[in-house]
């Protein structure tokens, strides 16, 4: 009788531990999936922002070139006025 109670308690504890382990494992897998999804999202966002950054740098370079051309034309104009006075 005593050994039966010990055996039943032992089986109950193993069952409980198994349930706890499975629950922990499932939660860990779910969290891992969430982290993977978040990481994938952040990687995509990083790629998009990198492309936008590259486009903005190109636009800035283009504007700088335009500004340089305008400034050179202005200097040429000013110089021509000064020379022909």
C-alpha positions, -999 to 999 in steps of 0.1 A, spaced: 0 0 0 28 24 10 48 15 -22 16 20 -43 13 56 -30 50 63 -36 47 49 -71 15 70 -79 32 101 -65 63 93 -86 42 89 -117 23 121 -109 56 140 -105 70 127 -138 38 136 -156 38 171 -141 75 176 -150 68 163 -185 40 188 -189 61 216 -175 90 207 -199 67 205 -229 51 238 -220 85 254 -216 97 240 -249 66 252 -268 69 286 -252 106 288 -261 99 277 -297 72 303 -299 94 330 -286 122 319 -310 97 322 -338 87 357 -327 123 367 -324 130 353 -359 100 371 -374 111 404 -356 147 399 -369 135 393 -404 113 425 -402 142 445 -389 165 432 -416 139 442 -443 136 477 -427 173 480 -426 175 471 -463 148 497 -472 165 524 -451 199 516 -466 184 520 -501 167 552 -492 199 565 -476 218 557 -508 192 575 -529 193 605 -506 231 606 -508 230 605 -546 204 633 -546 226 654 -523 256 648 -545 235 659 -576 223 690 -558 259 698 -548 270 695 -584 242 717 -596 251 743 -569 288 742 -580 278 747 -616 256 777 -607 284 792 -585 309 788 -613 286 806 -637 280 833 -612 318 838 -607 323 839 -645 296 865 -648 310 886 -620 345 883 -634 333 893 -669 317 924 -654 348 933 -634 371 928 -665 350 948 -689 344 978 -667 
